[in-house]
């Protein structure tokens, strides 16, 4: 069995509740969890924490592989080491000594499922006892006595010709359960190295780290990168194209609040040949009129709970495309199945928590009815253009 272990605590000397501080619309710990739950080699994931706020955040993700472990208060203090909580955990669990134990740190958000799988493969194919991840580090190092440590300053190499060094990036550590218990350390014996890209050396410990990480996530995170160019853009109505409010006049007439910026977004999509559509569980003349104004290619109303995915599959057949070429925006539980299946999905800021926790979903900064759909459209247009 392969066990992933993520220790997180309430206390932090630099950033309060840093493990659940938002990074690109998700709590920091989400990114580590996303990597391990999507790994084909990980069987079980444990989040070790003393913090009710962290427990609540992790529970909301609803990841099936993940269990919470209540770490002892003594091993959640500033003076306690990561090894302390690892050993505490292993002493209370009945794992085989041959099981693989992966220490995954939440403060390294650039770790992917592929990194985890490849690192496990590398360790198992080698004759090493343990493995750690490192980033390639192309910087010239000196000591305090003015001595160059990793290059000859008289023959300063060009960066492209400099092989650099490896720096521990804190992302992945692998050993057997038996070796962790025996040596009381995350590493022991012969140590293998798994190399990761240079940007993964950033560990989020200080406030400024978040500013840098936000930009790096936008550049490198796969969750915003469609596998294929988007050819069909679809949206829900209430709470997505509207503010979810229900407005009534004195004579019982119903009103909905739409946003003109979203309308312009649909026009931009049509200008580049992307088909558009609206799918909603309601059936109103208001939505029909709005769809006509937006000149959408498809309008499906009165779609019952659980039928949205089937409707989209039918559209894909008519357009001779696949779900990997579809983008969808939705905000509530009746959108979940479709949001999980399309290539790129997004939800407005006002979406329910269950939707926000869908793996890979883009959490938009704007709320429904206030330009959230336009924000999503701009993301799609940039990604289609390779930006």
JOSUL-V414267 format. One record per run of one state. SS is the DSSP state (~ for helix, > for strand, _ for the rest). FROM is the first residue (numbers start at 1). LEN is the number of residues. If there is no record, write none. Layout:
# JOSUL-V414267
SS/FROM/LEN  SS/FROM/LEN
This chain:
# JOSUL-V414267
_/1/1  >/2/6  _/8/10  ~/18/3  _/21/1  >/22/2  _/24/2  >/26/2  ~/28/10  _/38/6  >/44/6  _/50/2  ~/52/10  _/62/4  >/66/5  _/71/2  ~/73/4  _/77/5  ~/82/11  _/93/7  >/100/5  _/105/8  ~/113/13  _/126/4  >/130/8  _/138/4  >/142/1  _/143/5  >/148/1  _/149/4  ~/153/3  _/156/3  ~/159/3  _/162/3  >/165/12  ~/177/7  _/184/7  >/191/6  _/197/1  ~/198/4  _/202/5  ~/207/14  _/221/1  ~/222/3  _/225/7  >/232/4  _/236/11  >/247/2  _/249/5  >/254/2  _/256/4  ~/260/12  _/272/3  >/275/5  _/280/5  ~/285/10  _/295/3  >/298/3  _/301/7  ~/308/12  _/320/3  ~/323/3  >/326/4  _/330/3  ~/333/9  _/342/2  >/344/4  _/348/5  ~/353/4  _/357/5  >/362/2  _/364/8  ~/372/13  _/385/3
